[in-house]
């Protein structure tokens, strides 16, 4: 019997410490009779934006990892609804972050959030004016009259 521990993956035995790729999406290492794997494809998330309202991950022929595309489905419905100021052709599940702190410590500033609570149910950065507190009055400057 062999003293070295190995691991079996998909019917193939790998030596202890051996690095292998069971698919183009994973890289694995055999270690102490088991194995650990890390993904080789990014698992990023793409949120909808006004210029890409329906992002979707698709398998691309000739490429291992799926890629994000901007799907055009229902875009004509959204465009037509905007033009006619009609209600959206689908229900909108509202989502938004909390308003940020005021950008100014005194006087008028602005606060932002990301929300889809708008006429088109699309994620956007929204801004509003805010006043944290009035600014202290500046000392009166003496005006020299000539």
C-alpha positions as CSV (number, residue, x, y, z in Angstrom):
1,X,0.0,0.0,0.0
2,X,1.2,3.5,-0.9
3,X,2.2,5.6,2.2
4,X,1.3,8.9,0.4
5,X,-2.3,10.0,0.8
6,X,-4.1,11.0,-2.4
7,X,-7.5,12.1,-3.3
8,X,-10.0,10.9,-5.9
9,X,-12.0,13.4,-7.9
10,X,-14.3,12.3,-10.8
11,X,-12.6,8.9,-10.9
12,X,-9.1,10.2,-11.1
13,X,-6.5,9.9,-8.3
14,X,-4.3,12.9,-7.5
15,X,-1.1,12.9,-5.3
16,X,-1.0,14.8,-2.0
17,X,-0.1,18.4,-2.8
18,X,-1.0,18.2,-6.5
19,X,-2.8,21.1,-8.1
20,X,-5.3,20.2,-10.7
21,X,-8.2,21.7,-12.7
22,X,-11.3,19.5,-12.8
23,X,-12.9,22.1,-15.1
24,X,-11.8,25.5,-16.6
25,X,-13.8,27.2,-13.8
26,X,-12.0,25.6,-10.8
27,X,-8.5,25.1,-9.6
28,X,-8.1,22.5,-6.8
29,X,-5.3,21.1,-4.6
30,X,-5.2,17.6,-3.1
31,X,-4.3,17.8,0.5
32,X,-4.3,15.1,3.2
33,X,-6.8,12.8,1.4
34,X,-9.2,15.7,0.7
35,X,-9.2,18.6,-1.7
36,X,-9.9,22.3,-1.7
37,X,-10.9,24.4,-4.7
38,X,-11.0,28.1,-5.7
39,X,-13.1,29.5,-8.5
40,X,-11.3,30.9,-11.5
41,X,-14.3,32.9,-12.7
42,X,-15.2,36.1,-11.0
43,X,-18.5,35.9,-9.1
44,X,-19.2,39.7,-9.4
45,X,-22.7,41.1,-9.4
46,X,-23.9,43.6,-11.8
47,X,-26.9,45.8,-10.7
48,X,-29.3,47.2,-13.1
49,X,-28.5,50.7,-14.4
50,X,-30.4,53.1,-16.7
51,X,-28.2,52.1,-19.6
52,X,-28.4,48.4,-18.7
53,X,-31.7,47.7,-17.0
54,X,-31.6,43.9,-17.5
55,X,-28.1,42.6,-16.9
56,X,-27.7,38.8,-17.3
57,X,-24.8,36.4,-17.1
58,X,-24.5,34.2,-20.1
59,X,-22.2,31.4,-21.3
60,X,-20.1,32.7,-24.2
61,X,-19.0,30.2,-26.9
62,X,-15.3,29.7,-26.7
63,X,-14.9,31.2,-23.2
64,X,-14.9,29.3,-20.0
65,X,-16.4,31.9,-17.6
66,X,-19.8,33.4,-18.1
67,X,-20.0,37.2,-18.9
68,X,-22.5,39.9,-18.1
69,X,-24.5,41.2,-21.0
70,X,-27.2,43.9,-21.2
71,X,-30.4,42.2,-22.3
72,X,-32.7,44.3,-24.4
73,X,-35.9,42.5,-23.5
74,X,-38.7,44.7,-22.5
75,X,-36.6,47.8,-23.3
76,X,-39.1,48.9,-25.9
77,X,-41.9,48.6,-23.3
78,X,-39.9,50.8,-20.9
79,X,-39.1,53.3,-23.6
80,X,-42.7,53.4,-24.7
81,X,-43.9,53.8,-21.1
82,X,-41.4,56.7,-20.6
83,X,-42.6,58.4,-23.8
84,X,-46.3,58.1,-23.0
85,X,-45.8,58.6,-19.2
86,X,-47.8,55.4,-18.7
87,X,-47.4,53.2,-15.6
88,X,-44.7,50.5,-15.9
89,X,-45.9,47.3,-17.7
90,X,-44.7,45.2,-14.6
91,X,-44.8,45.6,-10.9
92,X,-42.0,47.4,-9.2
93,X,-40.5,46.0,-6.0
94,X,-39.1,49.1,-4.3
95,X,-35.5,49.1,-3.0
96,X,-33.2,51.7,-1.7
97,X,-30.3,52.5,0.7
98,X,-30.6,54.8,3.6
99,X,-29.9,58.5,3.0
100,X,-26.2,59.4,3.6
101,X,-25.1,61.9,6.1
102,X,-25.3,65.5,5.0
103,X,-22.2,66.5,3.0
104,X,-21.8,69.8,5.0
105,X,-21.3,70.0,8.7
106,X,-23.1,73.3,8.7
107,X,-25.2,75.2,6.2
108,X,-26.7,73.7,3.1
109,X,-25.2,70.4,1.8
110,X,-26.6,67.3,0.1
111,X,-27.4,63.7,1.0
112,X,-27.5,60.8,-1.4
113,X,-28.9,57.3,-1.7
114,X,-29.3,54.6,-4.3
115,X,-32.9,53.7,-5.0
116,X,-35.3,52.5,-7.6
117,X,-38.2,54.5,-6.1
118,X,-38.8,56.6,-9.2
119,X,-41.2,56.6,-12.2
120,X,-39.2,54.0,-14.1
121,X,-38.3,51.6,-11.2
122,X,-34.6,51.8,-12.2
123,X,-31.7,52.1,-9.8
124,X,-30.3,55.6,-9.7
125,X,-28.3,57.8,-7.3
126,X,-30.7,60.3,-5.8
127,X,-29.7,63.6,-4.1
128,X,-31.6,65.9,-1.8
129,X,-30.6,69.1,0.0
130,X,-30.0,69.0,3.7
131,X,-29.0,71.3,6.6
132,X,-27.1,69.7,9.5
133,X,-27.2,72.9,11.5
134,X,-26.8,76.6,10.7
135,X,-23.3,77.9,10.3
136,X,-22.0,80.2,13.0
137,X,-22.1,83.8,12.0
138,X,-18.8,85.3,10.8
139,X,-17.5,88.2,12.8
140,X,-18.6,91.5,11.2
141,X,-15.9,92.9,9.0
142,X,-15.4,96.6,9.1
143,X,-15.8,98.1,5.7
144,X,-13.4,100.9,4.8
145,X,-15.2,103.6,2.8
146,X,-13.0,105.7,0.7
